[in-house]
Amino acid sequence: MVKIEIVPDMKKHMEEENKYIERVISGRIKPKRAVQTVVFTPETFSAVFSPGRIRLLLALEHWNGNIYQLAKALGRPYEAVHRDIAYLEGVGFIKIASKGRSRFPRLAGPIRMPVFA
């Protein structure tokens, strides 16, 4: 599972995370279960999650085809979908499986945004 967290101030968030780590290391508290978390400010979130990328992630939830088929299904140019998949793969939201010359995008795991749950 990939957890998305949106924070108003990245510097303050990092200070809080560092305090948590210090408390765990010193033995004052037990660590929480590890979950892959990607932290964004509102500005970086809006830059990463364009409407096209959100539609792409939604489509991948039950997708079995390759990138070319996905681009056709979304009604978007192949190059744009390929670029968005490469970007989202770099952020950790998508994994690519290859078979021959075809590449098959998949979600890396469920994506959760607890702040809105």
C-alpha positions, 0 to 999 in steps of 0.5 A: 500500500502507498499512503499519500499524506498532504501537509501544509509545511514540509519543514514542520513535517520533517521536524515532527518526523525527526522527533518521532524517530528520536523517540523510537531510537531512545526507546521511549515509544514503540515504532508504528508499522511501516507503510510506504508514505509519499508526502506532498505539500498542496503545491507539489500534490497539484503538480504531480496529480494532474487530471490526466494522471489521476484518470490514468491511476483510476484506469490502472485499478483493473487494467490488464493491457499494455501502455498502447491499449491504455492510451487508446482506452483513455483517448490520449496520445501514446507519448503522453500516457507513456510519459505520465507512466514513467513519471508515476513509476519514478514516484513509486505509484506504478510498476511496469512488467515487460513481455517481449516488446510490450510493457504492462503498467500496474499499480504498485499497490493500493493508494490511500489518502487517509486525510480524506478517508 
